[in-house]
Amino acid sequence: MIKDIKQLIKEFDELIKKYPTVKEFYLVRAELYGKVKKYKKASEDYKRIRNCYILNDIISICERYNLIEEVEVIYTKAINKDKNNPENYMKRASFYALTNKKKKALSDCKTVLKLHPKNKIIIEMAEMLIKKLSKTK
């Protein structure tokens, strides 16, 4: 059984290398580390995803209370903290699209495409948003 778990960990290592922004992969890997008593590694994965979920909660609260400027600041801080994380750019681009800041949304899409020109998921997301923005006035 432990051998199977260690193999699963290796598979999640590969998934995380390929898709480093998918928080759920870290969560599953952390649980697997716990099962084989690698608590330090489990803790590191939990810390990675905790910050992402806290950020999403803060953004939800700001949006609920129409604190638009604060949302923009939070997304920008997240981008400045990790300039290679495509998820932050795409979230901010979506936010800009929702708040009718078309030029800023397009700029974020272009940036993420430059950073990750071979990531099919990123390309599809950015192209979909660009297409949506080009239809709006």
C-alpha positions in Angstrom: 0.0 0.0 0.0 2.8 2.5 0.9 4.4 1.6 -2.5 1.2 2.6 -4.2 1.0 5.9 -2.3 4.6 6.7 -3.2 3.8 6.1 -6.8 0.8 8.4 -6.6 3.0 11.1 -5.1 5.4 10.8 -8.0 2.4 11.1 -10.4 1.3 14.2 -8.6 4.8 15.6 -8.7 4.7 15.4 -12.4 1.2 17.0 -12.6 2.4 19.8 -10.4 5.5 20.3 -12.6 3.2 20.5 -15.6 0.4 22.6 -14.0 2.0 24.4 -11.0 -1.1 26.7 -10.5 -3.6 23.9 -9.9 -4.1 24.1 -6.1 -6.1 20.9 -5.9 -3.0 18.9 -7.0 -1.1 20.2 -4.0 -4.0 19.4 -1.7 -4.1 15.7 -2.8 -0.3 15.4 -2.7 -0.3 16.8 0.9 -2.8 14.2 1.9 -0.7 11.5 0.3 2.4 12.8 2.1 0.5 12.5 5.4 -0.3 8.9 4.7 3.4 8.0 4.4 4.3 10.2 7.4 6.1 12.9 5.4 4.6 15.6 7.5 7.0 18.4 6.6 6.4 18.0 2.9 2.6 17.8 3.6 2.8 21.0 5.6 4.7 22.7 2.8 1.9 21.8 0.3 -0.8 22.9 2.7 0.9 26.3 3.2 1.1 26.8 -0.6 -2.7 26.3 -1.1 -3.7 28.1 2.1 -2.5 31.4 0.8 -4.4 30.9 -2.4 -7.7 30.2 -0.6 -7.2 33.1 1.8 -6.6 35.4 -1.2 -9.8 34.1 -2.9 -11.8 34.7 0.3 -10.6 38.2 0.6 -11.4 39.0 -3.0 -14.9 37.5 -2.6 -15.6 39.8 0.4 -14.3 42.9 -1.4 -16.5 42.1 -4.4 -19.5 41.5 -2.3 -19.1 45.0 -0.7 -18.2 46.6 -4.1 -14.7 47.4 -3.0 -13.5 47.4 -6.6 -10.2 49.3 -6.0 -9.2 46.9 -3.3 -9.8 43.9 -5.6 -7.5 45.4 -8.2 -4.8 46.1 -5.6 -5.0 42.5 -4.3 -4.7 41.0 -7.8 -1.8 43.3 -8.6 0.0 42.4 -5.4 -0.4 38.7 -6.2 1.1 39.2 -9.6 4.0 41.2 -8.2 4.6 38.5 -5.7 4.8 35.8 -8.4 5.1 37.2 -11.9 5.1 33.8 -13.6 1.8 32.6 -12.2 -0.6 32.7 -15.1 -3.6 32.2 -12.8 -3.1 35.6 -11.2 -3.0 37.3 -14.6 -6.1 35.5 -15.8 -8.1 36.3 -12.7 -7.1 40.0 -12.9 -8.0 40.0 -16.6 -11.4 38.5 -15.9 -11.9 41.1 -13.1 -10.9 43.9 -15.5 -13.4 42.5 -18.1 -16.2 42.5 -15.6 -15.4 46.1 -14.6 -15.2 47.3 -18.2 -11.5 47.9 -18.2 -11.0 46.3 -21.6 -7.5 47.6 -22.3 -6.2 46.3 -19.0 -7.9 43.0 -19.5 -6.3 42.6 -22.9 -2.9 43.6 -21.6 -3.0 40.9 -18.9 -4.1 38.3 -21.5 -1.2 39.3 -23.8 1.2 39.1 -20.8 0.2 35.6 -19.8 0.4 34.4 -23.4 4.0 35.7 -23.6 4.9 34.0 -20.3 3.3 30.7 -21.2 3.1 30.4 -25.0 3.0 26.6 -25.0 0.5 26.0 -22.2 -2.7 24.9 -24.0 -5.0 25.6 -21.0 -3.6 29.1 -20.7 -3.9 29.8 -24.4 -7.5 28.6 -24.5 -8.5 30.7 -21.5 -6.8 33.9 -22.8 -8.1 33.4 -26.3 -11.6 32.9 -24.9 -11.4 36.1 -22.9 -9.9 38.1 -25.8 -12.7 36.9 -28.0 -15.3 37.9 -25.4 -13.7 41.3 -25.0 -13.6 41.9 -28.7 -17.3 41.4 -28.9 -18.0 44.1 -26.3 -18.0 47.8 -27.1 
